């Protein structure tokens, strides 16, 4: 390996270390700019999500019940007609 290749290899390694330092420093700066939610906001949003899941679950159950009754009725009518 020639001396010029060793020098190029060393400069590339040095640039990687500088890039890592720069990345970590920039990441810390960006994390300071983040607006974090408060406990109250998190609590309210959690209640909204749980409520929405509950309401959607009841809605899906209602639709499922209607479809099941409709299909059972159709099956009953087909059974009466075939007998």
PyMOL Python script that loads the backbone (N, CA, C, O; Angstrom):
from pymol import cmd

cmd.read_pdbstr("""\
ATOM      1  N   UNK A   1       0.856  -1.173   0.000  1.00  0.00           N
ATOM      2  CA  UNK A   1       0.000   0.000   0.000  1.00  0.00           C
ATOM      3  C   UNK A   1       0.899   1.233   0.000  1.00  0.00           C
ATOM      4  O   UNK A   1       1.873   1.309   0.750  1.00  0.00           O
ATOM      5  N   UNK A   2       0.562   2.177  -0.838  1.00  0.00           N
ATOM      6  CA  UNK A   2       1.387   3.372  -0.952  1.00  0.00           C
ATOM      7  C   UNK A   2       1.045   4.356   0.156  1.00  0.00           C
ATOM      8  O   UNK A   2       0.015   4.247   0.822  1.00  0.00           O
ATOM      9  N   UNK A   3       1.922   5.302   0.326  1.00  0.00           N
ATOM     10  CA  UNK A   3       1.748   6.309   1.367  1.00  0.00           C
ATOM     11  C   UNK A   3       0.522   7.180   1.075  1.00  0.00           C
ATOM     12  O   UNK A   3      -0.205   7.555   1.995  1.00  0.00           O
ATOM     13  N   UNK A   4       0.295   7.498  -0.180  1.00  0.00           N
ATOM     14  CA  UNK A   4      -0.844   8.360  -0.519  1.00  0.00           C
ATOM     15  C   UNK A   4      -2.174   7.659  -0.179  1.00  0.00           C
ATOM     16  O   UNK A   4      -3.124   8.312   0.254  1.00  0.00           O
ATOM     17  N   UNK A   5      -2.240   6.335  -0.376  1.00  0.00           N
ATOM     18  CA  UNK A   5      -3.465   5.616  -0.027  1.00  0.00           C
ATOM     19  C   UNK A   5      -3.677   5.598   1.485  1.00  0.00           C
ATOM     20  O   UNK A   5      -4.809   5.706   1.956  1.00  0.00           O
ATOM     21  N   UNK A   6      -2.583   5.460   2.248  1.00  0.00           N
ATOM     22  CA  UNK A   6      -2.705   5.475   3.706  1.00  0.00           C
ATOM     23  C   UNK A   6      -3.204   6.840   4.186  1.00  0.00           C
ATOM     24  O   UNK A   6      -4.026   6.919   5.099  1.00  0.00           O
ATOM     25  N   UNK A   7      -2.705   7.906   3.570  1.00  0.00           N
ATOM     26  CA  UNK A   7      -3.127   9.258   3.949  1.00  0.00           C
ATOM     27  C   UNK A   7      -4.607   9.456   3.622  1.00  0.00           C
ATOM     28  O   UNK A   7      -5.344  10.037   4.419  1.00  0.00           O
ATOM     29  N   UNK A   8      -5.038   8.987   2.478  1.00  0.00           N
ATOM     30  CA  UNK A   8      -6.447   9.101   2.097  1.00  0.00           C
ATOM     31  C   UNK A   8      -7.308   8.305   3.070  1.00  0.00           C
ATOM     32  O   UNK A   8      -8.368   8.769   3.489  1.00  0.00           O
ATOM     33  N   UNK A   9      -6.851   7.104   3.429  1.00  0.00           N
ATOM     34  CA  UNK A   9      -7.595   6.280   4.383  1.00  0.00           C
ATOM     35  C   UNK A   9      -7.714   6.947   5.740  1.00  0.00           C
ATOM     36  O   UNK A   9      -8.769   6.871   6.370  1.00  0.00           O
ATOM     37  N   UNK A  10      -6.658   7.598   6.206  1.00  0.00           N
ATOM     38  CA  UNK A  10      -6.695   8.298   7.493  1.00  0.00           C
ATOM     39  C   UNK A  10      -7.638   9.493   7.450  1.00  0.00           C
ATOM     40  O   UNK A  10      -8.360   9.748   8.414  1.00  0.00           O
ATOM     41  N   UNK A  11      -7.638  10.221   6.346  1.00  0.00           N
ATOM     42  CA  UNK A  11      -8.514  11.390   6.258  1.00  0.00           C
ATOM     43  C   UNK A  11      -9.983  10.969   6.196  1.00  0.00           C
ATOM     44  O   UNK A  11     -10.850  11.664   6.725  1.00  0.00           O
ATOM     45  N   UNK A  12     -10.263   9.836   5.553  1.00  0.00           N
ATOM     46  CA  UNK A  12     -11.639   9.332   5.505  1.00  0.00           C
ATOM     47  C   UNK A  12     -12.092   8.942   6.910  1.00  0.00           C
ATOM     48  O   UNK A  12     -13.215   9.252   7.308  1.00  0.00           O
ATOM     49  N   UNK A  13     -11.226   8.265   7.660  1.00  0.00           N
ATOM     50  CA  UNK A  13     -11.566   7.872   9.033  1.00  0.00           C
ATOM     51  C   UNK A  13     -11.793   9.099   9.900  1.00  0.00           C
ATOM     52  O   UNK A  13     -12.698   9.108  10.735  1.00  0.00           O
ATOM     53  N   UNK A  14     -10.986  10.134   9.715  1.00  0.00           N
ATOM     54  CA  UNK A  14     -11.140  11.366  10.495  1.00  0.00           C
ATOM     55  C   UNK A  14     -12.467  12.044  10.142  1.00  0.00           C
ATOM     56  O   UNK A  14     -13.158  12.550  11.027  1.00  0.00           O
ATOM     57  N   UNK A  15     -12.824  12.055   8.863  1.00  0.00           N
ATOM     58  CA  UNK A  15     -14.090  12.656   8.441  1.00  0.00           C
ATOM     59  C   UNK A  15     -15.280  11.916   9.034  1.00  0.00           C
ATOM     60  O   UNK A  15     -16.281  12.547   9.373  1.00  0.00           O
ATOM     61  N   UNK A  16     -15.200  10.584   9.170  1.00  0.00           N
ATOM     62  CA  UNK A  16     -16.289   9.810   9.761  1.00  0.00           C
ATOM     63  C   UNK A  16     -16.488  10.200  11.222  1.00  0.00           C
ATOM     64  O   UNK A  16     -17.622  10.337  11.681  1.00  0.00           O
ATOM     65  N   UNK A  17     -15.383  10.378  11.957  1.00  0.00           N
ATOM     66  CA  UNK A  17     -15.486  10.772  13.364  1.00  0.00           C
ATOM     67  C   UNK A  17     -16.094  12.161  13.479  1.00  0.00           C
ATOM     68  O   UNK A  17     -16.926  12.398  14.354  1.00  0.00           O
ATOM     69  N   UNK A  18     -15.695  13.076  12.617  1.00  0.00           N
ATOM     70  CA  UNK A  18     -16.246  14.426  12.663  1.00  0.00           C
ATOM     71  C   UNK A  18     -17.726  14.406  12.304  1.00  0.00           C
ATOM     72  O   UNK A  18     -18.525  15.128  12.901  1.00  0.00           O
ATOM     73  N   UNK A  19     -18.083  13.589  11.339  1.00  0.00           N
ATOM     74  CA  UNK A  19     -19.479  13.487  10.936  1.00  0.00           C
ATOM     75  C   UNK A  19     -20.327  12.952  12.083  1.00  0.00           C
ATOM     76  O   UNK A  19     -21.435  13.440  12.310  1.00  0.00           O
ATOM     77  N   UNK A  20     -19.823  11.956  12.810  1.00  0.00           N
ATOM     78  CA  UNK A  20     -20.564  11.400  13.949  1.00  0.00           C
ATOM     79  C   UNK A  20     -20.742  12.457  15.033  1.00  0.00           C
ATOM     80  O   UNK A  20     -21.824  12.578  15.607  1.00  0.00           O
ATOM     81  N   UNK A  21     -19.696  13.218  15.317  1.00  0.00           N
ATOM     82  CA  UNK A  21     -19.790  14.280  16.326  1.00  0.00           C
ATOM     83  C   UNK A  21     -20.822  15.318  15.901  1.00  0.00           C
ATOM     84  O   UNK A  21     -21.640  15.761  16.707  1.00  0.00           O
ATOM     85  N   UNK A  22     -20.777  15.696  14.644  1.00  0.00           N
ATOM     86  CA  UNK A  22     -21.703  16.692  14.124  1.00  0.00           C
ATOM     87  C   UNK A  22     -23.140  16.173  14.203  1.00  0.00           C
ATOM     88  O   UNK A  22     -24.053  16.912  14.570  1.00  0.00           O
ATOM     89  N   UNK A  23     -23.333  14.909  13.858  1.00  0.00           N
ATOM     90  CA  UNK A  23     -24.670  14.325  13.899  1.00  0.00           C
ATOM     91  C   UNK A  23     -25.228  14.337  15.322  1.00  0.00           C
ATOM     92  O   UNK A  23     -26.374  14.734  15.535  1.00  0.00           O
ATOM     93  N   UNK A  24     -24.436  13.910  16.282  1.00  0.00           N
ATOM     94  CA  UNK A  24     -24.896  13.861  17.674  1.00  0.00           C
ATOM     95  C   UNK A  24     -25.209  15.265  18.173  1.00  0.00           C
ATOM     96  O   UNK A  24     -26.212  15.474  18.854  1.00  0.00           O
ATOM     97  N   UNK A  25     -24.363  16.218  17.841  1.00  0.00           N
ATOM     98  CA  UNK A  25     -24.579  17.600  18.270  1.00  0.00           C
ATOM     99  C   UNK A  25     -25.872  18.160  17.656  1.00  0.00           C
ATOM    100  O   UNK A  25     -26.661  18.799  18.352  1.00  0.00           O
ATOM    101  N   UNK A  26     -26.083  17.925  16.385  1.00  0.00           N
ATOM    102  CA  UNK A  26     -27.301  18.402  15.723  1.00  0.00           C
ATOM    103  C   UNK A  26     -28.545  17.709  16.274  1.00  0.00           C
ATOM    104  O   UNK A  26     -29.599  18.331  16.404  1.00  0.00           O
ATOM    105  N   UNK A  27     -28.421  16.427  16.595  1.00  0.00           N
ATOM    106  CA  UNK A  27     -29.549  15.701  17.157  1.00  0.00           C
ATOM    107  C   UNK A  27     -29.933  16.294  18.516  1.00  0.00           C
ATOM    108  O   UNK A  27     -31.119  16.454  18.804  1.00  0.00           O
ATOM    109  N   UNK A  28     -28.954  16.618  19.342  1.00  0.00           N
ATOM    110  CA  UNK A  28     -29.235  17.242  20.640  1.00  0.00           C
ATOM    111  C   UNK A  28     -29.924  18.595  20.450  1.00  0.00           C
ATOM    112  O   UNK A  28     -30.865  18.921  21.173  1.00  0.00           O
ATOM    113  N   UNK A  29     -29.464  19.367  19.493  1.00  0.00           N
ATOM    114  CA  UNK A  29     -30.077  20.672  19.226  1.00  0.00           C
ATOM    115  C   UNK A  29     -31.528  20.510  18.766  1.00  0.00           C
ATOM    116  O   UNK A  29     -32.398  21.274  19.184  1.00  0.00           O
ATOM    117  N   UNK A  30     -31.791  19.537  17.921  1.00  0.00           N
ATOM    118  CA  UNK A  30     -33.152  19.318  17.436  1.00  0.00           C
ATOM    119  C   UNK A  30     -34.069  18.810  18.554  1.00  0.00           C
ATOM    120  O   UNK A  30     -35.245  19.170  18.599  1.00  0.00           O
ATOM    121  N   UNK A  31     -33.544  17.983  19.447  1.00  0.00           N
ATOM    122  CA  UNK A  31     -34.355  17.458  20.542  1.00  0.00           C
ATOM    123  C   UNK A  31     -34.776  18.574  21.504  1.00  0.00           C
ATOM    124  O   UNK A  31     -35.814  18.465  22.158  1.00  0.00           O
ATOM    125  N   UNK A  32     -33.988  19.638  21.595  1.00  0.00           N
ATOM    126  CA  UNK A  32     -34.357  20.778  22.438  1.00  0.00           C
ATOM    127  C   UNK A  32     -35.537  21.542  21.837  1.00  0.00           C
ATOM    128  O   UNK A  32     -36.273  22.210  22.563  1.00  0.00           O
ATOM    129  N   UNK A  33     -35.722  21.449  20.516  1.00  0.00           N
ATOM    130  CA  UNK A  33     -36.791  22.182  19.837  1.00  0.00           C
ATOM    131  C   UNK A  33     -38.133  21.437  19.866  1.00  0.00           C
ATOM    132  O   UNK A  33     -39.166  22.018  19.533  1.00  0.00           O
ATOM    133  N   UNK A  34     -38.125  20.174  20.255  1.00  0.00           N
ATOM    134  CA  UNK A  34     -39.344  19.366  20.248  1.00  0.00           C
ATOM    135  C   UNK A  34     -40.296  19.862  21.324  1.00  0.00           C
ATOM    136  O   UNK A  34     -39.875  20.152  22.444  1.00  0.00           O
ATOM    137  N   UNK A  35     -41.582  19.962  20.988  1.00  0.00           N
ATOM    138  CA  UNK A  35     -42.567  20.337  22.003  1.00  0.00           C
ATOM    139  C   UNK A  35     -43.174  19.051  22.550  1.00  0.00           C
ATOM    140  O   UNK A  35     -43.953  18.382  21.870  1.00  0.00           O
ATOM    141  N   UNK A  36     -42.813  18.714  23.771  1.00  0.00           N
ATOM    142  CA  UNK A  36     -43.263  17.484  24.392  1.00  0.00           C
ATOM    143  C   UNK A  36     -44.652  17.697  24.990  1.00  0.00           C
ATOM    144  O   UNK A  36     -44.975  18.792  25.452  1.00  0.00           O
ATOM    145  N   UNK A  37     -45.469  16.644  24.977  1.00  0.00           N
ATOM    146  CA  UNK A  37     -46.806  16.750  25.544  1.00  0.00           C
ATOM    147  C   UNK A  37     -46.724  16.729  27.068  1.00  0.00           C
ATOM    148  O   UNK A  37     -45.829  16.123  27.656  1.00  0.00           O
ATOM    149  N   UNK A  38     -47.678  17.404  27.683  1.00  0.00           N
ATOM    150  CA  UNK A  38     -47.733  17.398  29.144  1.00  0.00           C
ATOM    151  C   UNK A  38     -48.509  16.166  29.604  1.00  0.00           C
ATOM    152  O   UNK A  38     -49.130  15.472  28.798  1.00  0.00           O
ATOM    153  N   UNK A  39     -48.464  15.906  30.908  1.00  0.00           N
ATOM    154  CA  UNK A  39     -49.180  14.756  31.455  1.00  0.00           C
ATOM    155  C   UNK A  39     -50.686  14.915  31.242  1.00  0.00           C
ATOM    156  O   UNK A  39     -51.386  13.940  30.969  1.00  0.00           O
ATOM    157  N   UNK A  40     -51.177  16.147  31.368  1.00  0.00           N
ATOM    158  CA  UNK A  40     -52.608  16.393  31.204  1.00  0.00           C
ATOM    159  C   UNK A  40     -53.042  16.114  29.767  1.00  0.00           C
ATOM    160  O   UNK A  40     -54.074  15.482  29.541  1.00  0.00           O
ATOM    161  N   UNK A  41     -52.256  16.584  28.795  1.00  0.00           N
ATOM    162  CA  UNK A  41     -52.571  16.339  27.386  1.00  0.00           C
ATOM    163  C   UNK A  41     -52.554  14.843  27.080  1.00  0.00           C
ATOM    164  O   UNK A  41     -53.422  14.333  26.372  1.00  0.00           O
ATOM    165  N   UNK A  42     -51.569  14.158  27.614  1.00  0.00           N
ATOM    166  CA  UNK A  42     -51.455  12.728  27.389  1.00  0.00           C
ATOM    167  C   UNK A  42     -52.637  11.988  27.999  1.00  0.00           C
ATOM    168  O   UNK A  42     -53.157  11.052  27.392  1.00  0.00           O
ATOM    169  N   UNK A  43     -53.067  12.390  29.182  1.00  0.00           N
ATOM    170  CA  UNK A  43     -54.199  11.774  29.860  1.00  0.00           C
ATOM    171  C   UNK A  43     -55.481  11.986  29.059  1.00  0.00           C
ATOM    172  O   UNK A  43     -56.260  11.051  28.872  1.00  0.00           O
ATOM    173  N   UNK A  44     -55.700  13.205  28.587  1.00  0.00           N
ATOM    174  CA  UNK A  44     -56.901  13.519  27.807  1.00  0.00           C
ATOM    175  C   UNK A  44     -56.900  12.738  26.487  1.00  0.00           C
ATOM    176  O   UNK A  44     -57.921  12.166  26.104  1.00  0.00           O
ATOM    177  N   UNK A  45     -55.778  12.714  25.806  1.00  0.00           N
ATOM    178  CA  UNK A  45     -55.693  11.990  24.535  1.00  0.00           C
ATOM    179  C   UNK A  45     -55.906  10.488  24.749  1.00  0.00           C
ATOM    180  O   UNK A  45     -56.527   9.828  23.917  1.00  0.00           O
ATOM    181  N   UNK A  46     -55.403   9.958  25.837  1.00  0.00           N
ATOM    182  CA  UNK A  46     -55.615   8.547  26.146  1.00  0.00           C
ATOM    183  C   UNK A  46     -57.081   8.241  26.358  1.00  0.00           C
ATOM    184  O   UNK A  46     -57.582   7.219  25.889  1.00  0.00           O
ATOM    185  N   UNK A  47     -57.789   9.142  27.080  1.00  0.00           N
ATOM    186  CA  UNK A  47     -59.224   8.946  27.289  1.00  0.00           C
ATOM    187  C   UNK A  47     -59.982   9.009  25.962  1.00  0.00           C
ATOM    188  O   UNK A  47     -60.909   8.231  25.740  1.00  0.00           O
ATOM    189  N   UNK A  48     -59.597   9.917  25.094  1.00  0.00           N
ATOM    190  CA  UNK A  48     -60.262  10.038  23.791  1.00  0.00           C
ATOM    191  C   UNK A  48     -60.059   8.771  22.973  1.00  0.00           C
ATOM    192  O   UNK A  48     -61.002   8.277  22.355  1.00  0.00           O
ATOM    193  N   UNK A  49     -58.845   8.240  22.961  1.00  0.00           N
ATOM    194  CA  UNK A  49     -58.551   7.028  22.190  1.00  0.00           C
ATOM    195  C   UNK A  49     -59.351   5.843  22.738  1.00  0.00           C
ATOM    196  O   UNK A  49     -59.952   5.094  21.967  1.00  0.00           O
ATOM    197  N   UNK A  50     -59.362   5.672  24.051  1.00  0.00           N
ATOM    198  CA  UNK A  50     -60.102   4.557  24.646  1.00  0.00           C
ATOM    199  C   UNK A  50     -61.592   4.700  24.366  1.00  0.00           C
ATOM    200  O   UNK A  50     -62.261   3.712  24.060  1.00  0.00           O
ATOM    201  N   UNK A  51     -62.120   5.916  24.469  1.00  0.00           N
ATOM    202  CA  UNK A  51     -63.530   6.146  24.163  1.00  0.00           C
ATOM    203  C   UNK A  51     -63.857   5.844  22.716  1.00  0.00           C
ATOM    204  O   UNK A  51     -64.884   5.232  22.422  1.00  0.00           O
ATOM    205  N   UNK A  52     -62.988   6.268  21.808  1.00  0.00           N
ATOM    206  CA  UNK A  52     -63.219   6.020  20.382  1.00  0.00           C
ATOM    207  C   UNK A  52     -63.193   4.527  20.083  1.00  0.00           C
ATOM    208  O   UNK A  52     -64.007   4.038  19.299  1.00  0.00           O
ATOM    209  N   UNK A  53     -62.276   3.804  20.694  1.00  0.00           N
ATOM    210  CA  UNK A  53     -62.205   2.357  20.497  1.00  0.00           C
ATOM    211  C   UNK A  53     -63.484   1.701  21.001  1.00  0.00           C
ATOM    212  O   UNK A  53     -64.022   0.808  20.345  1.00  0.00           O
ATOM    213  N   UNK A  54     -63.973   2.130  22.150  1.00  0.00           N
ATOM    214  CA  UNK A  54     -65.191   1.577  22.726  1.00  0.00           C
ATOM    215  C   UNK A  54     -66.389   1.834  21.813  1.00  0.00           C
ATOM    216  O   UNK A  54     -67.173   0.923  21.543  1.00  0.00           O
ATOM    217  N   UNK A  55     -66.530   3.065  21.342  1.00  0.00           N
ATOM    218  CA  UNK A  55     -67.659   3.418  20.469  1.00  0.00           C
ATOM    219  C   UNK A  55     -67.583   2.668  19.141  1.00  0.00           C
ATOM    220  O   UNK A  55     -68.596   2.157  18.663  1.00  0.00           O
ATOM    221  N   UNK A  56     -66.402   2.597  18.545  1.00  0.00           N
ATOM    222  CA  UNK A  56     -66.258   1.861  17.287  1.00  0.00           C
ATOM    223  C   UNK A  56     -66.529   0.373  17.489  1.00  0.00           C
ATOM    224  O   UNK A  56     -67.104  -0.272  16.611  1.00  0.00           O
ATOM    225  N   UNK A  57     -66.127  -0.178  18.625  1.00  0.00           N
ATOM    226  CA  UNK A  57     -66.395  -1.585  18.917  1.00  0.00           C
ATOM    227  C   UNK A  57     -67.883  -1.859  19.002  1.00  0.00           C
ATOM    228  O   UNK A  57     -68.364  -2.862  18.474  1.00  0.00           O
ATOM    229  N   UNK A  58     -68.624  -0.967  19.670  1.00  0.00           N
ATOM    230  CA  UNK A  58     -70.074  -1.127  19.763  1.00  0.00           C
ATOM    231  C   UNK A  58     -70.702  -1.005  18.371  1.00  0.00           C
ATOM    232  O   UNK A  58     -71.615  -1.760  18.037  1.00  0.00           O
ATOM    233  N   UNK A  59     -70.224  -0.070  17.568  1.00  0.00           N
ATOM    234  CA  UNK A  59     -70.742   0.089  16.204  1.00  0.00           C
ATOM    235  C   UNK A  59     -70.506  -1.147  15.357  1.00  0.00           C
ATOM    236  O   UNK A  59     -71.409  -1.595  14.651  1.00  0.00           O
ATOM    237  N   UNK A  60     -69.307  -1.702  15.418  1.00  0.00           N
ATOM    238  CA  UNK A  60     -68.995  -2.902  14.639  1.00  0.00           C
ATOM    239  C   UNK A  60     -69.840  -4.074  15.127  1.00  0.00           C
ATOM    240  O   UNK A  60     -70.316  -4.878  14.325  1.00  0.00           O
ATOM    241  N   UNK A  61     -70.028  -4.171  16.449  1.00  0.00           N
ATOM    242  CA  UNK A  61     -70.871  -5.238  16.993  1.00  0.00           C
ATOM    243  C   UNK A  61     -72.303  -5.099  16.478  1.00  0.00           C
ATOM    244  O   UNK A  61     -72.926  -6.097  16.115  1.00  0.00           O
ATOM    245  N   UNK A  62     -72.828  -3.878  16.443  1.00  0.00           N
ATOM    246  CA  UNK A  62     -74.177  -3.639  15.951  1.00  0.00           C
ATOM    247  C   UNK A  62     -74.331  -4.026  14.488  1.00  0.00           C
ATOM    248  O   UNK A  62     -75.314  -4.665  14.114  1.00  0.00           O
ATOM    249  N   UNK A  63     -73.380  -3.649  13.672  1.00  0.00           N
ATOM    250  CA  UNK A  63     -73.426  -3.999  12.249  1.00  0.00           C
ATOM    251  C   UNK A  63     -73.341  -5.513  12.076  1.00  0.00           C
ATOM    252  O   UNK A  63     -74.062  -6.089  11.261  1.00  0.00           O
ATOM    253  N   UNK A  64     -72.457  -6.157  12.845  1.00  0.00           N
ATOM    254  CA  UNK A  64     -72.316  -7.605  12.778  1.00  0.00           C
ATOM    255  C   UNK A  64     -73.622  -8.292  13.180  1.00  0.00           C
ATOM    256  O   UNK A  64     -74.029  -9.270  12.554  1.00  0.00           O
ATOM    257  N   UNK A  65     -74.271  -7.786  14.213  1.00  0.00           N
ATOM    258  CA  UNK A  65     -75.532  -8.356  14.677  1.00  0.00           C
ATOM    259  C   UNK A  65     -76.608  -8.237  13.601  1.00  0.00           C
ATOM    260  O   UNK A  65     -77.346  -9.191  13.354  1.00  0.00           O
ATOM    261  N   UNK A  66     -76.702  -7.079  12.965  1.00  0.00           N
ATOM    262  CA  UNK A  66     -77.689  -6.877  11.895  1.00  0.00           C
ATOM    263  C   UNK A  66     -77.442  -7.817  10.723  1.00  0.00           C
ATOM    264  O   UNK A  66     -78.383  -8.417  10.204  1.00  0.00           O
ATOM    265  N   UNK A  67     -76.200  -7.950  10.304  1.00  0.00           N
ATOM    266  CA  UNK A  67     -75.876  -8.838   9.184  1.00  0.00           C
ATOM    267  C   UNK A  67     -76.189 -10.280   9.552  1.00  0.00           C
ATOM    268  O   UNK A  67     -76.731 -11.029   8.740  1.00  0.00           O
ATOM    269  N   UNK A  68     -75.844 -10.672  10.783  1.00  0.00           N
ATOM    270  CA  UNK A  68     -76.116 -12.035  11.218  1.00  0.00           C
ATOM    271  C   UNK A  68     -77.621 -12.330  11.224  1.00  0.00           C
ATOM    272  O   UNK A  68     -78.050 -13.389  10.765  1.00  0.00           O
ATOM    273  N   UNK A  69     -78.423 -11.384  11.748  1.00  0.00           N
ATOM    274  CA  UNK A  69     -79.876 -11.574  11.760  1.00  0.00           C
ATOM    275  C   UNK A  69     -80.428 -11.648  10.345  1.00  0.00           C
ATOM    276  O   UNK A  69     -81.300 -12.470  10.065  1.00  0.00           O
ATOM    277  N   UNK A  70     -79.936 -10.806   9.455  1.00  0.00           N
ATOM    278  CA  UNK A  70     -80.376 -10.807   8.065  1.00  0.00           C
ATOM    279  C   UNK A  70     -80.059 -12.140   7.392  1.00  0.00           C
ATOM    280  O   UNK A  70     -80.912 -12.712   6.713  1.00  0.00           O
ATOM    281  N   UNK A  71     -78.845 -12.631   7.577  1.00  0.00           N
ATOM    282  CA  UNK A  71     -78.457 -13.902   6.954  1.00  0.00           C
ATOM    283  C   UNK A  71     -79.223 -15.070   7.566  1.00  0.00           C
ATOM    284  O   UNK A  71     -79.603 -15.995   6.848  1.00  0.00           O
ATOM    285  N   UNK A  72     -79.457 -15.046   8.878  1.00  0.00           N
ATOM    286  CA  UNK A  72     -80.256 -16.104   9.499  1.00  0.00           C
ATOM    287  C   UNK A  72     -81.687 -16.078   8.968  1.00  0.00           C
ATOM    288  O   UNK A  72     -82.275 -17.133   8.730  1.00  0.00           O
ATOM    289  N   UNK A  73     -82.250 -14.889   8.781  1.00  0.00           N
ATOM    290  CA  UNK A  73     -83.594 -14.767   8.218  1.00  0.00           C
ATOM    291  C   UNK A  73     -83.665 -15.302   6.813  1.00  0.00           C
ATOM    292  O   UNK A  73     -84.611 -16.004   6.455  1.00  0.00           O
ATOM    293  N   UNK A  74     -82.658 -14.972   6.002  1.00  0.00           N
ATOM    294  CA  UNK A  74     -82.619 -15.485   4.633  1.00  0.00           C
ATOM    295  C   UNK A  74     -82.489 -17.005   4.654  1.00  0.00           C
ATOM    296  O   UNK A  74     -83.147 -17.700   3.880  1.00  0.00           O
ATOM    297  N   UNK A  75     -81.648 -17.511   5.532  1.00  0.00           N
ATOM    298  CA  UNK A  75     -81.492 -18.967   5.652  1.00  0.00           C
ATOM    299  C   UNK A  75     -82.777 -19.633   6.094  1.00  0.00           C
ATOM    300  O   UNK A  75     -83.108 -20.717   5.614  1.00  0.00           O
ATOM    301  N   UNK A  76     -83.506 -19.008   6.997  1.00  0.00           N
ATOM    302  CA  UNK A  76     -84.774 -19.565   7.463  1.00  0.00           C
ATOM    303  C   UNK A  76     -85.779 -19.593   6.313  1.00  0.00           C
ATOM    304  O   UNK A  76     -86.475 -20.591   6.125  1.00  0.00           O
ATOM    305  N   UNK A  77     -85.859 -18.499   5.538  1.00  0.00           N
ATOM    306  CA  UNK A  77     -86.788 -18.445   4.409  1.00  0.00           C
ATOM    307  C   UNK A  77     -86.438 -19.478   3.331  1.00  0.00           C
ATOM    308  O   UNK A  77     -87.332 -20.109   2.766  1.00  0.00           O
ATOM    309  N   UNK A  78     -85.170 -19.647   3.050  1.00  0.00           N
ATOM    310  CA  UNK A  78     -84.735 -20.623   2.061  1.00  0.00           C
ATOM    311  C   UNK A  78     -85.041 -22.024   2.576  1.00  0.00           C
ATOM    312  O   UNK A  78     -85.435 -22.887   1.792  1.00  0.00           O
ATOM    313  N   UNK A  79     -84.873 -22.272   3.860  1.00  0.00           N
ATOM    314  CA  UNK A  79     -85.162 -23.579   4.436  1.00  0.00           C
ATOM    315  C   UNK A  79     -86.633 -23.903   4.386  1.00  0.00           C
ATOM    316  O   UNK A  79     -87.009 -25.050   4.142  1.00  0.00           O
ATOM    317  N   UNK A  80     -87.489 -22.893   4.617  1.00  0.00           N
ATOM    318  CA  UNK A  80     -88.940 -23.111   4.562  1.00  0.00           C
ATOM    319  C   UNK A  80     -89.381 -23.415   3.137  1.00  0.00           C
ATOM    320  O   UNK A  80     -90.247 -24.260   2.911  1.00  0.00           O
ATOM    321  N   UNK A  81     -88.792 -22.732   2.202  1.00  0.00           N
ATOM    322  CA  UNK A  81     -89.203 -22.876   0.807  1.00  0.00           C
ATOM    323  C   UNK A  81     -88.754 -24.224   0.245  1.00  0.00           C
ATOM    324  O   UNK A  81     -89.458 -24.831  -0.561  1.00  0.00           O
ATOM    325  N   UNK A  82     -87.583 -24.685   0.673  1.00  0.00           N
ATOM    326  CA  UNK A  82     -87.040 -25.938   0.163  1.00  0.00           C
ATOM    327  C   UNK A  82     -87.726 -27.153   0.775  1.00  0.00           C
ATOM    328  O   UNK A  82     -87.678 -28.237   0.193  1.00  0.00           O
ATOM    329  N   UNK A  83     -88.349 -27.004   1.906  1.00  0.00           N
ATOM    330  CA  UNK A  83     -88.931 -28.161   2.596  1.00  0.00           C
ATOM    331  C   UNK A  83     -90.257 -28.557   2.064  1.00  0.00           C
ATOM    332  O   UNK A  83     -90.859 -29.513   2.553  1.00  0.00           O
TER     333      UNK A  83
END
""", "prot")
cmd.dss("prot")
cmd.show_as("cartoon", "prot")
cmd.util.cbc("prot")
cmd.orient("prot")
